[in-house]
Amino acid sequence: MAGLSITDDPRDIRDILPDALTDCGTAIPDSDSAAAQLAFTHLARLHTDRQAAERWILDKVSEIITRSGYADSVLGLPLGGLYGLDDEWAAGWGRTEQELKARIREACAAQLSSNRM
């Protein structure tokens, strides 16, 4: 990939990307669930390391769920279980902000635990 430039055809870049990632010891996730698992685990680590607030985590989780087409395999992940909390938070109905934050912290902990199994 190092020999390619911005003027090269994007299809050429896409074609060699899997091999380039393999050379780096990384692979493209093979499913929505695998990609979401990686992204959710990264988000959970950011939160645990105090680099991201609960509301930001919830926004990113909602984006990932939407992009997956609301796949059951993504919704079934610990952070996927937060689906719908963004509406609850934004509308101000249901749980308090502190309760919602606690739910997000719990989901982050569960996401990290599920990755260790």
N, C-alpha and C positions, 0 to 999 in steps of 0.2 A: 504494500500500500504506500510505502514511503516514496515510491517512484511516480505516484499519480499526483495530479494537480486538480485544482478547482475547474479547470477547463476540460478535464476528461469526462467522458460519458458517465453519468451516475450509475448506469447499469453495470459498467465495468467494476466500479467500486463495490456495488452490491454483490456481484459475482465472486469477488475475491475476499470479501469480508469474513465469511465463515472460516476459511483457511487461516487468515491473519489472526483471528481470535483464538483459534486452536493453537497456533504458534505461541500465543501469549498465555496459554493455559486456561483459556476462557471459552465458553461455548454460548451460542444463542439458545435461550430456552426454547424447548420444543412444543410448548403449549401455553395457553393463557394462564392456566393454573401454575405452571412452573415459573413463568415470568412474574406473576403476581406474588408468588411465594418469595422470590428473590427481592422484589420491590418492597413488599410488606415487611420483610425481615430487616431490610435496610432502614425503613422508616422507624421501625420499633427501636433499632439501635440508636438512631438519631435522637429519639425521644428519651431513651434511657440515659444517653450521654448528655442530656440537657442541651441539645443543639436545636431542638424543634419543640414548639409548644403544641398542646393538645389540639387546638383548633386547626393549626396548620396540618398536623398529621391527618385529622379528619377530612380536610379538604383534599389532600393528596389521595387518601384511600377512596374517597368518592370519585375522583377522576379516574382512578385505575378500574374501579368497578364499572363505571360507565363505559370506558373504552373496551372492556371485556365483553360488552353486550349483556351485562348482568349474569354472566356465566355462573351456574350453580357451583362449579368447582372453585371459583374465586370467592363467591359468597360464603362458602363453607370454611374458608380459612379464618383463623382467629380475628384478624383485622377486617376481613370481609363481613364479619358479624356486626360491624358498626354501621352497615348499610341503613340509611334512614335517619341516623342521628344528626346529620347536617340539617335536615328539614326541622327536626325537633329543636335544635340549637338556634337556628335562624328565626324560627317563628315564635320562640319563647313559650311554647306549650310543653307540658310534660315535666320532665326532671329539671332540677336546677342546674345552673352552669357547673357548679362544683360536683354534682352527681354525674354529669356528662363527662367531665374531665376524669373523674375516678374510673368510669367505664372504659375510657380510652386508655388510661394507664393499665388497667387490668388486661385489656385486649393486647396491648404491646407486650406485656409480660408473657401472656399465653402464646403470642406469636414467636417470641424468642425461645420459649420452652418447647414448642412444637418442632422447632428447627433442630433441637438437640436430640430428638428421639431417633 
